[in-house]
Amino acid sequence: MQIPSCPRCSVAMEQGFMMDHSHRSFGNPGQWISGEPERSIWFGTKTGDRRRLTVVAFRCPRCGHLEMFAPEATS
């Protein structure tokens, strides 16, 4: 994935990720899950077999602005 420029400062952003601290996924990168959230009695939100993509985050070193993307997985 190409490194984006900050839309506010026009400087190259630095790549990182959002950490998922939920009960079952402690310490994993965050994920984008397709569809509307659907409440589950047992687990908070149903996810089932929905499409999932890892979230990639970029931060501007000058102003702190964040941009997040969920690019298609590459093999």
C-alpha contacts under 8 A as a table, 3 or more apart, distances in Angstrom:
res1	aa1	res2	aa2	distance
1	M	71	P	7.90
3	I	12	A	6.75
3	I	13	M	6.51
3	I	14	E	7.46
3	I	15	Q	7.40
3	I	58	F	7.98
4	P	12	A	6.17
4	P	13	M	5.99
4	P	58	F	7.68
5	S	9	C	7.86
5	S	10	S	5.25
5	S	11	V	5.19
5	S	12	A	4.45
5	S	13	M	5.58
5	S	60	C	7.97
6	C	9	C	5.36
6	C	10	S	4.77
6	C	11	V	5.49
6	C	12	A	6.32
6	C	13	M	6.03
6	C	60	C	5.90
6	C	65	H	7.26
7	P	10	S	5.73
8	R	63	C	7.99
8	R	65	H	7.88
9	C	60	C	7.94
9	C	62	R	7.29
9	C	63	C	7.32
11	V	60	C	7.18
11	V	62	R	7.80
12	A	60	C	7.01
13	M	58	F	5.69
13	M	59	R	5.24
13	M	60	C	4.53
13	M	61	P	6.46
14	E	58	F	5.30
14	E	59	R	5.24
14	E	60	C	6.33
14	E	61	P	6.90
15	Q	56	V	7.31
15	Q	57	A	5.94
15	Q	58	F	4.44
15	Q	59	R	6.54
16	G	56	V	6.42
16	G	57	A	5.13
16	G	58	F	5.77
16	G	59	R	7.42
17	F	29	P	6.30
17	F	30	G	7.33
17	F	55	V	6.66
17	F	56	V	5.12
17	F	57	A	4.81
17	F	58	F	7.57
18	M	29	P	5.82
18	M	30	G	5.44
18	M	55	V	7.09
18	M	56	V	7.35
18	M	57	A	6.65
19	M	27	G	6.10
19	M	28	N	5.86
19	M	29	P	4.77
19	M	30	G	5.54
20	D	25	S	6.21
20	D	26	F	5.91
20	D	27	G	5.85
20	D	28	N	5.34
20	D	29	P	5.59
20	D	30	G	4.93
21	H	25	S	6.26
21	H	26	F	4.38
21	H	27	G	5.89
21	H	28	N	7.43
22	S	25	S	5.32
22	S	26	F	5.42
23	H	26	F	5.88
25	S	28	N	5.67
29	P	54	T	6.65
29	P	55	V	7.04
30	G	54	T	6.04
30	G	55	V	5.57
31	Q	52	R	6.23
31	Q	53	L	5.43
31	Q	54	T	4.44
31	Q	55	V	5.21
31	Q	70	A	7.82
32	W	52	R	5.59
32	W	53	L	5.19
32	W	54	T	6.23
32	W	55	V	6.13
32	W	70	A	6.47
33	I	47	T	7.41
33	I	50	R	6.44
33	I	51	R	5.75
33	I	52	R	4.67
33	I	53	L	6.73
34	S	50	R	5.98
34	S	51	R	5.45
34	S	52	R	6.67
35	G	50	R	7.69
37	P	45	T	6.34
37	P	46	K	7.14
37	P	47	T	7.97
38	E	45	T	5.52
38	E	46	K	5.46
38	E	47	T	7.78
39	R	44	G	5.76
39	R	45	T	4.53
39	R	46	K	5.93
40	S	43	F	5.53
40	S	44	G	4.95
40	S	45	T	4.90
40	S	46	K	5.26
41	I	44	G	6.32
43	F	46	K	6.95
47	T	50	R	5.89
53	L	70	A	5.69
53	L	71	P	6.91
53	L	72	E	6.70
53	L	73	A	6.93
54	T	70	A	5.85
54	T	71	P	7.43
54	T	73	A	7.90
55	V	68	M	6.58
55	V	69	F	5.68
55	V	70	A	4.66
55	V	71	P	7.45
56	V	68	M	5.69
56	V	69	F	5.26
56	V	70	A	6.13
56	V	71	P	7.64
57	A	66	L	6.79
57	A	67	E	5.74
57	A	68	M	4.35
57	A	69	F	6.35
58	F	66	L	5.65
58	F	67	E	5.22
58	F	68	M	6.30
59	R	64	G	5.76
59	R	65	H	5.67
59	R	66	L	4.65
59	R	67	E	6.60
60	C	63	C	5.74
60	C	64	G	4.80
60	C	65	H	5.27
60	C	66	L	6.63
61	P	64	G	5.80
